[in-house]
Amino acid sequence: MTALARNQDRDRVRKLREYARAGIPIHVGIDDYDAQGSVTLCTGPRSDKADWEDIHRVYHGTDVTIPEGPAKGFVIGETITGPKRS
């Protein structure tokens, strides 16, 4: 397994599981290595299952608004991710 594949597994699978297991209320992942670039917003941690109630994934250039917590209302959009990729 290459270093890139290990890092992607860590960021896309293991961190999501462990953050949910720890009860962290929101996880945001900005992935530049996804072909079109993506933003993943996870909410509603299910610590008993190490999973999330809702996983919302959009491509770069699409607005995602943090729904709760200290950053409630903060928008992750094109100014952060860059424009939509083709």
C-alpha positions, 0 to 999 in steps of 0.5 A, a space after each residue: 500500500 502506498 503512502 497516499 493510499 494509507 493516508 486516504 484510508 486514515 482520513 476517509 475511514 479510520 478517522 471518521 470511525 474514531 471521531 464518531 466513537 469518541 462522540 465528536 458532534 461534527 466532522 468536516 473533511 475537505 478532500 483535495 485528492 478526490 477527483 473533483 475535490 469534495 467536502 464531507 460533513 458528518 453529524 450525529 455521531 453514533 458512538 455505539 456503532 462508530 458511525 454517523 447518523 448523517 454523512 453529507 458529501 458535496 463537490 468543491 464549489 458547493 456551499 456546506 453550512 455547519 449546522 450546530 456548535 460554535 461554528 454554526 452558520 459557517 459556510 465552507 464554499 468556493 472561497 475555501 475549496 476553490 471553484 467546482 472542478 470539471 
